[in-house]
Amino acid sequence: MKYLTLKKALAAWQAIQPLSERDRNRLSRRFTVDFNYNNNHIEGNTLTYGQTELLLLFGKVIGEAEVRDVHEMTASNVGLQMMSDEAKMKEMPLSQHFIRTLHKTLLREDYTVYRNLPGGQQTSYVIHAGQYKTRPNSVITRYGDRFEYASPEETPSLMTDLIDWYNEEEKRGKLSPIELAALFHYRYIRIHPFEDGNGRIARLLVNFILSRHDYPMVVVRSRNKRAYLEALHQSDLTVGPVPCDGAHAQLKDIAPFMKYFTEMVMTEVYNDVLFVTEKDENVWWYDGERIAFRSPNYGKMLRAMLSQPTLTLSDMQEELGINKSAIQKLITQLTDKKYVERGEKDGSWRVFITPST
């Protein structure tokens, strides 16, 4: 992608429109798993990619999993669908009520958080689902300094400013949808209106904005978390520490985040194009990454697992025409990468990597 630009990626996306029903369904299924997995994994959810896929697509919970993480992932998918449905109603302006409802959907209910103070004492506070924060919030950056967000007293008026600005700017049409989404994300994060879930809401609203303008939705990958947070941090250095300034930042002020965001959208869109158009039996996709196998045996084995999940080593030997030790080596490599796993109870194969054909 060395010479790829956002303009070229978007042009390639437009060139394959309209998508067939099959391709729309394939993209939707892939995005559902990728977005929910990454959006929650960034914030500490411990479900694996495979567990997320089985939970969201088949309603199954496998292996060890925290009940809270399972409920969080299920609620996340409901929130994604809610956001997608709302984005289709393009005549309706964005509202604070929708954002609070989305937040309540993600968190489900109020809950208490317990913290140990430096002196060994314990304190607690309540996280309110669907309500703006009632206590100050801040973050310790990786450089060790404390960064304050908007105060509870400032938050309602700053959120009013943000929503009014967005709806007016969308009507004006001077900012591209990508500029609008990036600037909204930055301003929203500087307010941090809720006591928890702000990052997840911000990334949902980015896709709300893109979807409203007929752009493909994107995934902020958890493996790129450091670059994502660093881009926000570098923009913070330009804007300054005052929350009100951050909540009214201009595009010129957030150049590092705008650069990161543009490159992320470019990559995501171009990968969508490749996913739809590339027909190669040796190319597969896993969590947004294009996996090109050098040996056709990988693809043959994966397709055999997909079509006949109860295959034994002997079956695979007959299917592929190679010896058992070579088959075992292929299986080890695929399982180590978490592309496949074998069920403990029934011994059937589960394949989490997606073919390009």
Buried (B, 14 or more C-beta within 10 A) or exposed (E): EEEBEBEBBBEBBEEEEEBEEEBEEBBEBBBBBBBBBBBBBBBEBBBBBBBBBBBBEEEEBBEEBEEEBBEBBBBBBEBBEBBBEBBEEEEEBBEBEBBBBBBBBBBBEEEEEEEEEEEEEEEEEEBBBBBBBEEEBEBEBEEEEEBBBBBBEBBEEBBEBBBEBBEEBBEEEEBBBBBBBBBBBBBBBBBBBBBBBBBBBBBBBBBBBBBBBEBBBBBBBBEBBEBBBBBBBBBBEEBEEEBBEBBBBEBEBBEBBBBBBBBBBBBBBBBBBBBBEBEBBBBBBBBBEBBEBEEEBBBBBBBBBBEBBEBEEEEBBEBBEBEEEBBEEBBEEBEEEBBBBEEEEEEEBBBBBBBBE
